[in-house]
């Protein structure tokens, strides 16, 4: 199977400024390598957790480690769907994702770590298989989601940066190494 074409980083007009935090966390231009390496990083992170540690919250009212991982999985689903939607030439608009509503409605706090690991592995691997079929033209296609225009390329950068953001949060606030 091929690799995601290296078309360079998305221009600032390819995504809403809200997502700059995530896009900025991915200075690399080889998305294929970044997204692929993150599979192993997440697998190692989850393998290093005990079930009791996964229940840790760094402050009252904050998500548990298990819920943070669940949030990452939900985001993979939503943003992968957006990428496919736009890749197929349907410009939307697609609805936004309220992360707190998703977290309240989820059952991630009761899901065993091996299941979380399998879920992340499955959604990311399926996404990579799809993204590796995208041409440069497809990566440049755009649509509207959450009220803003975004390219397929930018969505993939957002996915990679979103995960990096939460890995930092897990390290800095939850003391997960």
VOGU-3710 file (C-alpha; in Angstrom, 3 decimals, decimal comma):
1> xxxxxxxxxx> 0,000/0,000/0,000  1,189/3,523/-0,716  1,689/6,397/1,641  -0,240/9,587/2,191  1,197/12,041/-0,377  3,571/14,561/1,170  1,907/17,767/0,019  3,337/20,005/2,715  1,634/21,538/5,667  -1,833/23,025/5,246
11> xxxxxxxxxx> -2,035/26,759/4,623  -3,740/28,836/7,309  -6,805/29,271/5,075  -7,360/25,485/5,035  -8,738/25,381/8,574  -10,449/27,487/11,210  -7,984/29,389/13,442  -9,340/27,385/16,410  -7,382/24,375/15,101  -4,013/26,159/14,893
21> xxxxxxxxxx> -3,097/24,709/18,285  -3,331/21,199/16,838  -1,881/21,910/13,397  1,012/23,745/15,057  1,936/20,609/17,005  2,769/18,829/13,741  5,759/20,537/12,114  6,497/17,436/10,022  5,279/17,161/6,457  5,168/13,349/6,340
31> xxxxxxxxxx> 1,730/12,768/7,773  1,975/9,095/6,925  4,903/8,613/9,297  3,391/10,717/12,078  -0,012/9,016/12,012  1,606/5,569/11,765  4,045/6,202/14,646  1,181/7,354/16,841  -0,292/3,842/16,666  2,716/2,490/18,580
41> xxxxxxxxxx> 2,860/5,461/20,952  -0,753/4,965/22,056  -0,335/1,185/22,303  2,701/1,644/24,573  0,958/4,289/26,663  -2,063/2,087/27,307  0,072/-1,010/27,921  1,924/0,940/30,626  -1,250/1,736/32,559  -2,938/-0,288/35,238
51> xxxxxxxxxx> -6,720/-0,381/35,335  -6,638/1,595/38,613  -4,266/4,244/37,198  -6,621/4,640/34,208  -9,306/5,846/36,629  -7,115/8,719/37,854  -8,401/12,297/37,507  -5,926/15,084/38,185  -8,672/17,250/39,703  -12,339/16,880/40,645
61> xxxxxxxxxx> -14,627/17,159/37,634  -11,837/16,394/35,146  -11,877/13,397/32,856  -10,192/10,203/33,955  -7,254/8,931/31,900  -9,649/6,340/30,488  -12,041/9,121/29,410  -9,211/11,103/27,793  -8,347/8,044/25,713  -12,042/7,639/24,882
71> xxxxxxxxxx> -12,209/11,284/23,807  -9,263/10,716/21,466  -11,078/7,702/19,988  -14,303/9,682/19,494  -12,353/12,465/17,807  -10,704/9,954/15,471  -14,162/8,750/14,436  -15,565/12,229/13,853  -12,587/13,724/12,020  -11,991/10,578/9,938
81> xxxxxxxxxx> -15,625/10,741/8,886  -15,227/14,397/7,938  -12,109/13,595/5,902  -13,928/10,862/3,978  -16,999/13,018/3,479  -14,974/15,839/1,938  -12,633/13,471/0,070  -15,674/12,129/-1,752  -16,642/15,610/-2,887  -19,453/16,296/-0,439
91> xxxxxxxxxx> -18,755/19,736/1,045  -21,187/19,441/3,953  -21,919/21,301/6,097  -21,270/18,773/8,839  -22,214/19,361/12,479  -19,792/20,235/15,234  -18,688/17,903/17,996  -19,192/19,069/21,558  -16,534/17,100/23,418  -18,272/17,479/26,765
101> xxxxxxxxxx> -21,594/16,200/25,412  -19,766/13,244/23,875  -17,966/12,515/27,156  -21,175/12,679/29,206  -22,911/10,279/26,828  -19,986/7,843/26,635  -19,290/4,781/28,725  -15,510/5,040/28,429  -15,009/5,303/32,176  -16,067/1,664/32,454
111> xxxxxxxxxx> -14,227/0,282/29,421  -11,229/-1,989/30,016  -7,857/-0,766/28,756  -7,384/-3,601/26,212  -10,690/-2,614/24,609  -9,638/1,051/24,451  -6,342/-0,007/22,877  -8,175/-2,132/20,312  -10,603/0,678/19,505  -7,842/3,223/18,899
121> xxxxxxxxxx> -5,800/0,727/16,882  -8,802/-0,159/14,738  -9,995/3,348/13,947  -6,503/4,721/13,275  -5,471/1,726/11,130  -8,691/1,947/9,110  -8,152/5,680/8,696  -4,580/5,185/7,512  -5,695/2,587/4,981  -8,188/5,109/3,613
131> xxxxxxxxxx> -5,875/8,146/3,729  -3,207/6,225/1,819  -5,601/6,082/-1,144  -5,987/9,875/-1,212  -4,289/11,773/-4,028  -2,861/15,283/-3,740  -6,070/16,549/-5,333  -8,221/14,764/-2,744  -6,119/16,114/0,132  -6,860/19,616/-1,149
141> xxxxxxxxxx> -10,633/19,171/-1,220  -12,573/21,241/1,270  -15,829/21,223/3,077  -17,566/22,868/6,000  -17,650/21,354/9,485  -18,381/23,035/12,798  -19,204/26,193/10,869  -15,774/26,545/9,277  -14,108/25,513/6,048  -11,450/22,806/6,285
151> xxxxxxxxxx> -9,404/20,761/3,820  -8,909/17,012/3,970  -5,154/17,626/4,472  -5,853/19,936/7,412  -8,170/17,364/9,006  -5,336/14,826/9,022  -2,962/17,355/10,582  -5,624/18,191/13,160  -5,970/14,495/14,034  -2,224/14,107/14,535
161> xxxxxxxxxx> -1,955/17,344/16,537  -5,033/16,581/18,625  -3,457/13,326/19,746  -0,142/15,060/20,501  -2,031/17,638/22,564  -3,693/14,961/24,676  -0,461/13,002/25,056  1,058/16,175/26,535  -1,930/16,620/28,832  -1,576/13,012/29,998
171> xxxxxxx> 2,137/13,571/30,678  1,882/16,997/32,316  -1,350/16,758/34,298  -1,882/13,027/34,802  1,829/12,163/35,110  1,566/9,380/32,527  4,867/8,560/30,865
//
